[in-house]
């Protein structure tokens, strides 16, 4: 059973499982969103304003905003999503010190692994 079972009707179950797996394994995603290919570190997946959304750090591809940069993606509008081999270290510090406020978080990326 999926962590995000309550959004199964709004989010394709295959995409739901892919997002959960990518965050758990700290793997980058490649997907199309609003007509542009994007490559991003998935950080948080949850419900925001009644919609399934993904908070990610976009590291490649095209966007209307600065790259790299934070993006809040409507999961239902993601297309051709795939997990790629490239990994990332974990969560990032937010300059403001504030984290996005969710109605519900299904999964959040873990901090970077500590060496030693």
Secondary structure, DSSP 8 states (H G I E B T S, - for coil): --TTGGGTTTS-HHHHHHHHHHHHHTEEEEEEETTEEEEEEEEEEEEETTEEEEEEEEEEE--SS-SSEEEEEEGGG-EEEEEEEEE--S----TTS-----SEEEEE--------
